[in-house]
Amino acid sequence: MKAEKLNHKNNSRNFFNSLRVGAFLATRDIKRANKWTTILIIFIMTLTFLNLVVVSGILVGLIEGAVSAVGDRYLGDVFISNLREKTYIEQSQNIISAAKNFPGVESVTARYIEGGTVESNYKINKRRPDDLDKNVPTSIAGIDPVAEDRVTHISEALIEGEYLNEDDYDQVIIGAMLIKKYLGFESPSFTTLDQAEIGDKIKVVVGGNTREVKIKGILKSKVDEVDRRVFFVDKQLRGLIGRYDYNVDEIVLRLKPDADPIAIKNALIKSGFSKYARIQTREDAEPKFLKDIKQTFALLGSVISSIGLIAAAITIFIIIFVNAITRRRFIGIMKGIGVTSTAVEFSYVLQSVFYAAFGTIIGIVLVYAVLIPYFNNNPIDFPFSDGILVATLSGTFIRAIILFVSTVIAGYIPARIVVKQNTLDAILGR
Amino acid sequence: MIISAKKIVKKFKSGLGELYALKGVDVEVQKGEFLAITGRSGSGKSTLLYQLGLLDRPTSGDIFVEDINVSTLSDIERTNMRLTELGYIFQDYAILPSLTATENVTLPLLMMGMDVKSAKIKAETALNKVGLGSRLNNLPSQLSGGEQQRVAIARAIGHDPKIIFADEPTANLDHETSQLILKAFMELHKEGQTIVMVTHEEEYAAIADRVIGLSDGEIIKDSNR
């Protein structure tokens, strides 16, 4: 009867008491632990969290920077181009007028694009065959400088010289990838002008016409499609290529911040313009290789982060194990006086959680208050993009949870190993 | 009768084969009794205390605590019984270094489900009782050996256990401090507390109602008989 009563008491001594005592022990242990040890552990957890978020964030940010540059400087929010079977967009002016009237559209720019060549240094004496200047094949673009800049802020990408004015004639902006010193490498597939400086004259052959024009500016947007173009004011190029019907080759729409590109795209299609042009959102038009690289880099970042995570879990494991093993006798005494194993284990798990939580909180503050603003203001200058740090809230939350769970497991296992040892052996130090 | 142990055998495996620490010991302890277990080192006195105090399981034999056959209880039930019914005082003080005197005494009370405020009051009462009213918030590192052992006594009595088990409670103390500890035991005994104490000092054992002498795992002397 008494045994049953005791059994009942066992059952009724709820789990809550163990958690309460675990919390009681953990708070005292943390409060009275060596301050520098605690700081060091939290520092390790912070570094681990940063490793989890920043490594993959930078890798993804490299590509995100490229994707964002393509959207900002080239594709806009909605990109309209010619149908495959056509060389330009029919009904261009109707499409432009309609697009301008959509409520979500902020600005529109249209581009004339024509294949051509450029040549520099053609006036100097050529003594050797190597000195023969190259005709560099390129795309010649005709833009309305004001409209283009409103949509793509292309003037901000000038690295030398000045941007075009509407009245400029025989003056061009040239993409940096057409100039040897800016390309940075030599390749048979990337022929470049050996020398081209601001104010130099270059020969442009387009639409069967040859014009000698002055370089007014050099542009480096880190978008290949833009940086391998030569930009004329649209009025002049229209004359050079004989495009008097005002049909263009690219129409780019910049939308208001709250506008939905898909809705605008659908509205244009519904208006019947898909018969004359290919209408795509920025995402549709993004180069596929960028999407593939983005996924690959995200995976690579996760692999690198996982290694850091394992290292942090092992660190926590060792810290807790050393702590528990050196306090083995006290753990035995606690069990001897009736403190449950659950309470002791919970105290160690809580300590791990404390380290992980503090490390994560400091890491989050560093990421969102320091690193992201810093990289936004000072992007990493990669040849193909301005690298930023990409850390979405959901991604950060998931990484925080992963770190948290890993830490809990890493704290629990060593505590369990030590706690499950025989009570009397622990007390007597056997 | 509060404890009845029948034919307790405890054997260990060693490099030399099986070693019998207890060879069929019978012990009965009455409620309110102060029992001292004495003997030389290796006589089996501490081993007997661990069996009676549910810290270890005998190889054979039965132990009854208030008619409950504790040999049949699960580990969890034994832990619960140690918490609620028994109190322990170990050698080397055995109080937790990261907890203050009050917190050390509070720990088992919280484990029993007492609220923090009541547990603290009860812990302070126990510490006052052993003369540590002015050292409530001191950490063990700030207490002398005698004070630490008194904290251990306060922890053992804080939850009003039915039996207190003390394993060489004066082993690491000087004579003067040992006398203070023994005095505390005598006062507890006067209040009706059942105490089972292991000591190798005949002089200290003499304060008990009854003395059992062990040698080579067998009772060779029982002052009651």
Contacts between the chains, C-beta under 8 A, distances in Angstrom:
chain1	res1	chain2	res2	distance
A	2	B	66	6.6
A	2	B	67	5.8
A	2	B	68	4.8
A	3	B	68	5.2
A	3	B	69	7.3
A	3	B	72	7.2
A	3	B	73	7.2
A	6	B	68	6.4
A	6	B	73	7.3
A	6	B	77	6.0
A	6	B	80	6.9
A	6	B	81	6.5
A	7	B	77	6.2
A	9	B	80	6.2
A	9	B	84	7.2
A	10	B	74	7.9
A	10	B	76	5.6
A	10	B	77	5.2
A	10	B	80	4.7
A	13	B	80	6.1
A	13	B	112	7.7
A	13	B	113	6.7
A	14	B	113	7.7
A	17	B	110	7.1
A	17	B	111	5.8
A	17	B	112	7.3
A	17	B	113	5.1
A	18	B	111	7.7
A	20	B	110	6.1
A	21	B	107	6.8
A	21	B	110	5.2
A	21	B	111	5.1
A	24	B	103	7.8
A	24	B	106	7.9
A	24	B	107	7.3
A	24	B	110	5.9
A	25	B	98	7.8
A	25	B	99	7.9
A	25	B	107	7.8
A	28	B	98	5.1
A	28	B	99	5.6
A	28	B	103	6.4
A	29	B	98	5.1
A	32	B	98	4.8
A	32	B	139	7.3
A	33	B	98	7.8
A	329	B	94	7.7
A	330	B	94	7.7
A	330	B	96	5.4
A	330	B	97	7.2
A	333	B	90	6.5
A	333	B	94	4.7
A	333	B	96	7.4
A	334	B	96	7.1
A	334	B	107	7.4
A	335	B	79	6.9
A	336	B	55	5.8
A	336	B	82	6.8
A	336	B	88	5.8
A	336	B	90	7.5
A	337	B	82	6.6
A	337	B	83	6.9
A	337	B	87	7.9
A	337	B	88	5.6
A	337	B	107	7.4
A	337	B	108	5.3
A	337	B	155	7.0
A	337	B	156	8.0
A	338	B	79	5.6
A	338	B	80	6.9
A	338	B	82	4.5
A	338	B	83	2.4
A	338	B	84	7.1
A	338	B	86	8.0
A	338	B	108	5.7
A	338	B	111	5.9
A	338	B	112	7.9
A	339	B	83	7.6
A	339	B	107	6.6
A	339	B	108	7.1
A	339	B	111	5.3
A	340	B	76	7.8
A	340	B	79	6.2
A	340	B	111	7.1
A	343	B	111	6.7
A	423	B	55	6.2
A	424	B	50	5.8
A	424	B	55	5.0
A	424	B	56	4.9
A	427	B	55	7.2
A	427	B	90	6.6
A	427	B	94	7.5
